[in-house]
Amino acid sequence: MNHCDLCVPPNMLPAFEHDDFFTGRCILVNGPVIVGAGPSGLAVGAGLKQQGVPFVILERANCIASLWQNRTYDRLKLHLPKQFCELPYYPFPENFPEYPTKHQFINYLESYARKFDIEPKFNESVQSAKYDESCGLWRVKTVSKDNSTTEYICRWLVVASGENAEKVVPEFEGLHEFEGNVIHACDYKTGEIYRGKRVLVVGCGNSGMEVCLDLCHHEASPSMVVRSSVHVLPREIFGKSTFELAVSLMKWIPIWLVDKILLAAARLILGNIEKYGLKRPTMGPLQLKNCEGKTPVLDIGTLSRIRSGDIKIVPGIKNFLHGGVELINGEILDVDSIILATGYSSNVPSWLKENEFFSKDGFPISPFPNSWKGKAGIYAVGFTRRGLSGASLDAIKVAQDIGKIWKKETKQKNHCVGVSCYRKPKP
């Protein structure tokens, strides 16, 4: 047991609502509970550590950054330059390349956790989190790998489980009839096992594009399903990061004009991508990202493989067959394997029992930059749809806000201990 939690006998707990009494092990946390040990949760923890605020991080996996460690392919690199991906208070090593590899980024996160002495409670899956108005505290119930249950009782709850907590697998007619191998992109590691195979990749986002490119590197024959419009931008424009250029331009000109500049540059560098079956949305890439959360594809070589015919673009799927698919244009495509690059979703609605801060799709109702704090001591980090830079900004705000309140109340109460220290948070 560390300094920030205290096992409490049931008869010493606050007067909880009787219709939801918990009979398992209870831990009173003298500080916030953070759900998720990814980059967002680690960043909040680092900020709290520097202020001397105790906390508990709950992580359902057996490691930090499980998305990066367990659900990404081997050749993955950061899409953005490293200065936009580093976490607060700790820069990347100077010898890291501009676009660090997956393994370099994982090493950075592990160093980050060691530097700030962050030790999450692994293999603890949050089943529910509910604010108990009768005592003004959050009740966070978890189940461990051995099926034991624990309830954490805390003043503040930080939701840092991320935008990509669960894979999305749409329902396709006849998919169960397909006799080949079917996996989600989160389970794809390398194209080596697909060498010489005909592979259908369903989805044309960054994951779908990069999986197709990796398959080409391993001499597979990929086809990519493009069901809707997509923005494809060069990763760099005249030697400068496209993202960095967009951030700089938005300081001076409106977003719609930045979109026009980016699309003009993309047309100049990439050419007309629509003739290859990649139709652009009517809304600009940055506006579309802000409104719908759809990230533009940053090309790292996939387009050249599409132009050469190494990657075949096909329309939507009508039906799956034993040895392939029937496309909506009537074409029959024979394939050996299918990779579903169909994206990810937030899992917050499955365990957070409230409906004022988070919407049904698992994102804060209030848009960025006001999406980090709700009522009754609840916070969100990593849901800005602005990558690691957005998560870092929110992590700093959350840690500072909690730290300010914690220090003030600790001082006022003269370091008193026990449940009598807790007051119902103000909305």
Backbone torsions as a table, in degrees:
resi	resn	phi	psi	omega
1	MET	NA	133.2	179.5
2	ASN	-98.0	-177.0	-171.9
3	HIS	-71.2	-9.8	-172.4
4	CYS	-103.8	0.9	177.1
5	ASP	-135.5	157.9	-175.2
6	LEU	-143.0	120.0	175.0
7	CYS	-68.7	130.5	-173.2
8	VAL	-123.5	127.9	174.7
9	PRO	-62.7	148.9	-177.8
10	PRO	-54.4	-36.0	-176.3
11	ASN	-74.3	-7.6	177.6
12	MET	-104.2	0.8	-178.7
13	LEU	-75.9	159.2	174.9
14	PRO	-59.8	164.0	-177.7
15	ALA	-76.8	87.5	-179.4
16	PHE	-75.4	163.6	175.6
17	GLU	-62.3	132.5	-171.7
18	HIS	-69.0	-21.8	-176.8
19	ASP	-79.4	-0.4	-178.2
20	ASP	-138.8	44.2	-177.2
21	PHE	-75.1	137.1	-176.5
22	PHE	-107.3	130.1	-174.5
23	THR	-104.0	-3.1	-179.8
24	GLY	-83.5	-163.2	179.9
25	ARG	-71.3	134.8	-180.0
26	CYS	-116.9	137.2	178.3
27	ILE	-126.6	122.6	176.5
28	LEU	-88.9	118.0	-175.8
29	VAL	-97.0	123.0	179.3
30	ASN	-86.0	65.5	-175.4
31	GLY	151.7	-166.9	-177.3
32	PRO	-82.1	155.7	166.1
33	VAL	-102.0	129.0	179.0
34	ILE	-108.9	125.2	179.9
35	VAL	-97.9	108.2	178.5
36	GLY	116.0	126.5	179.6
37	ALA	-110.3	36.5	171.5
38	GLY	-84.2	-169.7	179.4
39	PRO	-53.6	-38.5	-178.8
40	SER	-65.7	-48.6	179.7
41	GLY	-63.8	-39.6	178.5
42	LEU	-64.0	-40.1	-178.5
43	ALA	-64.8	-40.8	176.5
44	VAL	-64.4	-44.3	179.2
45	GLY	-59.1	-41.2	179.1
46	ALA	-63.1	-41.6	178.6
47	GLY	-64.5	-39.4	179.3
48	LEU	-70.1	-38.6	178.6
49	LYS	-58.1	-42.4	-177.3
50	GLN	-67.1	-20.1	178.4
51	GLN	-101.3	1.2	179.1
52	GLY	76.2	20.2	-179.5
53	VAL	-91.5	123.1	178.3
54	PRO	-72.5	155.6	-178.7
55	PHE	-161.8	168.3	173.1
56	VAL	-128.9	131.9	173.4
57	ILE	-106.8	125.4	177.7
58	LEU	-103.9	129.1	-177.9
59	GLU	-133.8	126.6	-176.7
60	ARG	-73.3	-26.0	179.5
61	ALA	-86.3	-176.7	-178.3
62	ASN	-101.4	16.4	-177.4
63	CYS	-157.7	166.3	173.0
64	ILE	-76.1	157.8	175.0
65	ALA	48.2	52.4	-175.0
66	SER	-62.6	-30.5	176.9
67	LEU	-59.3	-45.1	-179.7
68	TRP	-72.7	-38.8	-175.1
69	GLN	-78.1	-36.1	-171.0
70	ASN	-113.1	-16.4	-171.4
71	ARG	-129.1	32.5	175.8
72	THR	-133.0	155.2	-177.2
73	TYR	-84.7	161.7	-168.0
74	ASP	-64.2	-36.0	-174.3
75	ARG	-84.2	0.2	-174.3
76	LEU	-59.8	138.2	170.9
77	LYS	-126.5	160.0	175.3
78	LEU	-60.4	139.5	-179.7
79	HIS	-76.3	-25.7	-175.9
80	LEU	-112.7	156.9	176.7
81	PRO	-56.9	150.6	-171.5
82	LYS	-59.3	-29.9	-177.7
83	GLN	-65.8	-18.5	178.2
84	PHE	-95.3	0.5	-175.1
85	CYS	-120.5	-5.7	-178.6
86	GLU	-78.2	152.3	-178.9
87	LEU	-88.7	162.9	-176.7
88	PRO	-59.4	145.2	169.9
89	TYR	74.2	2.4	-174.0
90	TYR	-155.6	101.0	-177.8
91	PRO	-75.7	165.4	173.1
92	PHE	-66.0	153.2	173.1
93	PRO	-58.5	143.8	-177.0
94	GLU	-61.5	-28.2	-177.4
95	ASN	-82.2	-1.0	176.4
96	PHE	-70.7	143.6	176.9
97	PRO	-68.4	170.6	-178.2
98	GLU	-62.0	-34.7	177.7
99	TYR	-118.4	89.0	-177.1
100	PRO	-59.7	150.7	176.7
101	THR	-76.2	168.8	175.9
102	LYS	-54.9	-46.9	-176.5
103	HIS	-69.2	-35.3	175.5
104	GLN	-65.1	-40.0	180.0
105	PHE	-66.7	-40.7	177.2
106	ILE	-62.5	-43.7	177.4
107	ASN	-60.1	-39.0	177.7
108	TYR	-62.5	-44.9	-179.6
109	LEU	-65.4	-38.6	177.8
110	GLU	-66.3	-38.3	175.5
111	SER	-65.2	-37.4	179.1
112	TYR	-61.1	-47.1	179.7
113	ALA	-62.8	-40.1	178.6
114	ARG	-66.8	-42.0	-177.3
115	LYS	-59.6	-40.7	-177.1
116	PHE	-99.9	10.9	175.4
117	ASP	53.8	50.4	179.7
118	ILE	-96.7	121.4	-178.1
119	GLU	-126.5	90.4	179.2
120	PRO	-65.0	159.3	171.7
121	LYS	-91.4	103.5	-174.8
122	PHE	-81.3	163.7	178.3
123	ASN	57.9	32.7	175.4
124	GLU	-119.2	103.4	-178.0
125	SER	-92.4	123.6	-179.2
126	VAL	-73.5	122.2	178.5
127	GLN	-91.8	-34.5	178.8
128	SER	-161.4	151.0	173.5
129	ALA	-139.1	123.6	-174.2
130	LYS	-139.0	138.6	176.9
131	TYR	-86.2	124.0	-179.0
132	ASP	-97.0	104.7	-176.0
133	GLU	-67.3	-23.1	-177.3
134	SER	-66.7	-25.4	-179.8
135	CYS	-127.8	-3.5	178.0
136	GLY	71.6	33.1	-179.7
137	LEU	-131.7	156.5	174.5
138	TRP	-89.8	141.6	177.2
139	ARG	-118.0	112.8	-175.3
140	VAL	-113.2	113.0	-176.6
141	LYS	-101.0	133.0	-179.2
142	THR	-127.8	160.1	171.4
143	VAL	-127.1	134.4	-177.5
144	SER	-92.6	176.7	-178.0
145	LYS	-62.2	-30.3	179.6
146	ASP	-89.4	13.2	178.5
147	ASN	71.4	8.2	173.4
148	SER	-74.6	149.9	-176.7
149	THR	-115.3	147.8	179.4
150	THR	-140.6	144.7	173.3
151	GLU	-117.5	122.9	176.2
152	TYR	-98.5	129.9	-177.8
153	ILE	-112.9	122.7	-171.6
154	CYS	-147.0	161.6	179.1
155	ARG	-81.5	-36.2	-177.1
156	TRP	-125.5	145.6	176.5
157	LEU	-124.4	123.8	178.5
158	VAL	-110.5	114.8	179.5
159	VAL	-88.5	109.6	-178.5
160	ALA	-131.6	32.1	-177.2
161	SER	-78.7	-13.7	169.4
162	GLY	93.6	162.3	179.8
163	GLU	-75.3	-21.1	-171.6
164	ASN	-118.9	44.4	-174.8
165	ALA	-73.4	-32.2	-176.1
166	GLU	-129.9	141.9	176.3
167	LYS	-73.3	148.2	177.5
168	VAL	-104.5	122.4	178.5
169	VAL	-123.9	98.2	179.8
170	PRO	-64.4	158.7	176.5
171	GLU	-83.5	124.2	177.6
172	PHE	-116.6	135.0	179.7
173	GLU	-65.0	126.7	175.3
174	GLY	81.0	5.1	-176.9
175	LEU	-58.6	-35.1	-179.4
176	HIS	-67.1	-17.7	-179.8
177	GLU	-83.8	-17.9	-178.3
178	PHE	-66.3	129.9	-173.4
179	GLU	-90.3	-11.4	-179.8
180	GLY	-83.3	-172.4	-179.2
181	ASN	-82.0	133.8	178.1
182	VAL	-126.7	124.2	176.4
183	ILE	-137.2	160.5	169.9
184	HIS	-85.8	154.8	-178.5
185	ALA	-59.0	-24.4	-180.0
186	CYS	-67.4	-18.4	179.0
187	ASP	-99.5	0.3	180.0
188	TYR	-82.5	129.8	-179.9
189	LYS	-114.2	-47.1	-177.1
190	THR	-154.4	153.3	178.7
191	GLY	-82.4	1.8	-176.1
192	GLU	-57.1	-42.1	-177.2
193	ILE	-73.7	-8.6	-179.7
194	TYR	-103.4	8.4	-178.3
195	ARG	-54.6	124.6	179.8
196	GLY	79.5	2.1	-177.3
197	LYS	-96.8	155.8	173.0
198	ARG	-93.0	116.6	-172.9
199	VAL	-120.8	131.0	175.2
200	LEU	-101.3	120.4	177.6
201	VAL	-103.3	118.4	-177.2
202	VAL	-96.5	106.0	-178.5
203	GLY	127.4	139.6	-174.4
204	CYS	-124.5	26.5	174.0
205	GLY	-81.2	-165.4	180.0
206	ASN	-58.1	-41.6	-179.5
207	SER	-64.2	-48.7	-179.3
208	GLY	-60.5	-43.9	179.5
209	MET	-62.1	-44.6	-174.9
210	GLU	-76.3	-31.5	174.2
211	VAL	-64.5	-42.4	177.5
212	CYS	-60.4	-42.6	179.3
213	LEU	-63.9	-41.7	179.2
214	ASP	-65.6	-37.1	176.8
215	LEU	-62.6	-40.0	177.5
216	CYS	-62.4	-40.3	179.2
217	HIS	-62.4	-23.0	179.8
218	HIS	-106.2	20.7	173.1
219	GLU	60.1	35.5	169.9
220	ALA	-92.2	174.6	179.8
221	SER	-120.3	89.2	-176.5
222	PRO	-87.7	145.2	167.5
223	SER	-119.9	140.9	-176.6
224	MET	-119.2	125.1	178.0
225	VAL	-79.5	121.7	176.6
226	VAL	-114.7	101.2	-175.7
227	ARG	-91.0	-22.4	-176.4
228	SER	-141.6	-180.0	-179.0
229	SER	-73.7	155.9	-177.3
230	VAL	-151.8	140.0	173.9
231	HIS	-91.5	125.7	173.6
232	VAL	-116.5	122.5	179.9
233	LEU	-119.9	151.8	172.9
234	PRO	-67.4	146.4	178.8
235	ARG	-65.6	-31.0	178.2
236	GLU	-132.4	146.7	176.4
237	ILE	-119.6	111.1	-178.2
238	PHE	52.4	45.5	175.5
239	GLY	83.3	0.4	-179.8
240	LYS	-116.7	138.6	178.7
241	SER	-53.3	130.6	179.4
242	THR	-59.8	-41.4	179.2
243	PHE	-64.2	-44.7	179.3
244	GLU	-62.4	-40.2	178.0
245	LEU	-62.9	-43.4	-179.5
246	ALA	-63.6	-42.8	178.8
247	VAL	-61.2	-41.9	-179.8
248	SER	-65.9	-44.1	-177.9
249	LEU	-66.3	-35.7	-177.5
250	MET	-68.3	-12.9	175.2
251	LYS	-73.5	-19.6	-172.4
252	TRP	-120.1	-29.6	-175.4
253	ILE	-131.5	158.8	-177.2
254	PRO	-66.4	158.5	-173.3
255	ILE	-63.4	-35.0	-178.8
256	TRP	-64.9	-33.7	178.6
257	LEU	-74.2	-36.7	175.1
258	VAL	-60.8	-42.3	177.7
259	ASP	-57.7	-43.7	-179.9
260	LYS	-62.5	-40.1	179.1
261	ILE	-65.7	-43.6	-179.9
262	LEU	-63.8	-41.5	-178.9
263	LEU	-69.9	-35.1	176.7
264	ALA	-65.4	-42.0	178.5
265	ALA	-66.8	-39.3	178.8
266	ALA	-63.7	-40.2	178.3
267	ARG	-64.5	-39.1	-179.9
268	LEU	-67.1	-42.1	-174.4
269	ILE	-85.2	-42.2	-174.5
270	LEU	-97.2	-17.7	-176.4
271	GLY	82.1	-167.4	-179.4
272	ASN	-84.4	103.8	-176.4
273	ILE	-80.9	-14.8	-176.8
274	GLU	-67.9	-26.4	-179.7
275	LYS	-71.0	-10.2	176.3
276	TYR	-99.3	3.5	179.5
277	GLY	97.5	11.6	179.7
278	LEU	-107.6	92.7	-177.3
279	LYS	-83.6	132.9	179.6
280	ARG	-82.5	145.7	174.3
281	PRO	-66.0	158.1	177.7
282	THR	-72.3	-31.1	177.9
283	MET	-83.2	143.5	-179.4
284	GLY	-63.3	160.8	-174.5
285	PRO	-62.2	-40.9	-178.9
286	LEU	-74.9	-39.6	177.4
287	GLN	-64.5	-39.6	178.9
288	LEU	-65.1	-38.5	177.3
289	LYS	-62.7	-43.5	-179.1
290	ASN	-68.8	-39.5	-173.9
291	CYS	-82.9	-40.9	-172.6
292	GLU	-120.5	-4.6	178.9
293	GLY	75.8	12.3	-179.1
294	LYS	-85.6	117.8	-176.2
295	THR	-82.9	132.0	175.4
296	PRO	-67.4	151.0	177.3
297	VAL	-80.3	130.0	173.9
298	LEU	-99.5	112.6	-172.6
299	ASP	-73.5	130.0	177.0
300	ILE	-121.0	19.4	177.4
301	GLY	130.9	-5.3	-178.2
302	THR	-66.3	-39.5	-176.6
303	LEU	-60.0	-38.3	179.5
304	SER	-64.0	-34.0	177.3
305	ARG	-72.9	-30.0	174.8
306	ILE	-69.7	-43.6	179.3
307	ARG	-61.0	-39.8	-177.5
308	SER	-75.9	-12.5	-179.0
309	GLY	91.3	-0.1	178.2
310	ASP	-65.9	-31.0	175.5
311	ILE	-115.1	123.2	-179.3
312	LYS	-95.7	130.1	176.5
313	ILE	-92.1	128.0	179.6
314	VAL	-127.8	155.8	179.5
315	PRO	-77.1	-170.0	-176.4
316	GLY	-63.2	163.2	-177.8
317	ILE	-93.3	131.5	174.8
318	LYS	-90.1	-42.0	-175.1
319	ASN	-162.3	146.8	174.4
320	PHE	-91.3	144.3	179.5
321	LEU	-118.4	177.7	-179.2
322	HIS	-59.1	-43.1	-175.4
323	GLY	-119.9	20.0	-179.4
324	GLY	172.9	-149.6	-177.9
325	VAL	-139.8	152.6	169.3
326	GLU	-102.7	123.7	-178.3
327	LEU	-86.7	164.2	-176.7
328	ILE	-67.1	-15.8	176.1
329	ASN	-90.5	6.8	178.0
330	GLY	91.6	-9.7	-179.0
331	GLU	-71.4	140.9	174.7
332	ILE	-101.0	123.3	-177.6
333	LEU	-113.8	118.4	177.6
334	ASP	-82.6	126.7	180.0
335	VAL	-138.7	153.9	179.1
336	ASP	-94.9	-33.5	-176.4
337	SER	-143.7	157.7	179.5
338	ILE	-129.3	132.7	175.3
339	ILE	-118.8	120.9	-177.2
340	LEU	-91.9	98.0	175.9
341	ALA	-93.8	60.1	-170.3
342	THR	-101.8	13.2	169.0
343	GLY	90.8	-171.2	-174.0
344	TYR	-137.9	167.7	177.9
345	SER	-144.5	163.1	173.3
346	SER	-73.8	146.7	177.0
347	ASN	-109.3	11.2	-175.8
348	VAL	-55.5	-43.8	-178.5
349	PRO	-59.7	-21.1	-177.8
350	SER	-75.7	-17.4	-177.2
351	TRP	-133.2	-21.5	-179.1
352	LEU	-87.8	117.6	-175.4
353	LYS	-95.2	72.7	174.9
354	GLU	-160.0	159.7	-176.0
355	ASN	-138.5	21.9	179.7
356	GLU	-105.8	-31.0	-175.8
357	PHE	-96.9	-44.7	-179.7
358	PHE	-103.8	143.7	176.8
359	SER	-86.7	178.7	-178.2
360	LYS	-67.6	-20.6	178.9
361	ASP	-89.0	3.7	174.3
362	GLY	86.3	19.3	177.4
363	PHE	-121.6	151.8	176.7
364	PRO	-56.6	141.0	-179.0
365	ILE	-67.0	-41.8	179.2
366	SER	-75.1	133.7	-178.5
367	PRO	-74.8	162.0	173.4
368	PHE	-56.7	138.2	11.0
369	PRO	-98.2	18.9	-177.5
370	ASN	-106.9	26.1	-174.7
371	SER	-99.5	6.2	-171.7
372	TRP	-93.2	-16.5	-175.2
373	LYS	-136.6	133.8	174.8
374	GLY	-117.7	-161.8	179.8
375	LYS	-88.0	163.5	172.6
376	ALA	60.2	29.9	173.2
377	GLY	81.5	23.9	177.4
378	ILE	-103.8	140.3	-179.2
379	TYR	-133.6	160.1	176.9
380	ALA	-134.7	136.2	176.9
381	VAL	-136.4	131.9	178.0
382	GLY	94.7	19.9	-179.7
383	PHE	-122.9	27.2	-176.2
384	THR	-89.0	-9.4	-172.4
385	ARG	58.7	28.1	179.5
386	ARG	-125.0	25.3	174.0
387	GLY	67.6	-159.6	-175.1
388	LEU	-68.8	-30.3	178.8
389	SER	-66.4	-40.5	176.8
390	GLY	-66.8	-39.6	178.7
391	ALA	-63.9	-39.9	-179.3
392	SER	-64.6	-41.9	179.2
393	LEU	-61.3	-44.8	179.4
394	ASP	-68.2	-35.8	179.5
395	ALA	-61.7	-40.6	178.4
396	ILE	-63.3	-45.1	179.8
397	LYS	-61.6	-45.1	-177.2
398	VAL	-64.5	-47.9	-179.0
399	ALA	-61.9	-41.3	-179.7
400	GLN	-67.6	-39.8	-178.5
401	ASP	-66.6	-47.1	178.5
402	ILE	-64.7	-43.1	-179.2
403	GLY	-60.3	-40.7	179.9
404	LYS	-62.7	-45.4	-179.6
405	ILE	-68.0	-44.5	-176.7
406	TRP	-61.8	-45.4	-179.2
407	LYS	-65.1	-41.2	-179.3
408	LYS	-64.1	-46.3	-177.6
409	GLU	-73.0	-34.3	177.1
410	THR	-64.2	-41.4	179.4
411	LYS	-66.6	-43.2	-178.6
412	GLN	-64.0	-36.4	-176.6
413	LYS	-89.0	2.4	176.4
414	ASN	55.1	42.1	176.4
415	HIS	60.9	32.9	176.5
416	CYS	-67.6	154.0	-174.8
417	VAL	-122.8	147.4	174.8
418	GLY	114.8	175.0	-174.6
419	VAL	-68.0	-19.5	178.8
420	SER	-67.6	-12.9	178.9
421	CYS	-73.0	-20.2	-170.7
422	TYR	-92.0	134.6	172.8
423	ARG	-118.7	156.4	176.7
424	LYS	-64.0	123.0	-176.9
425	PRO	-62.6	148.0	174.2
426	LYS	-75.1	144.6	180.0
427	PRO	-59.6	NA	NA
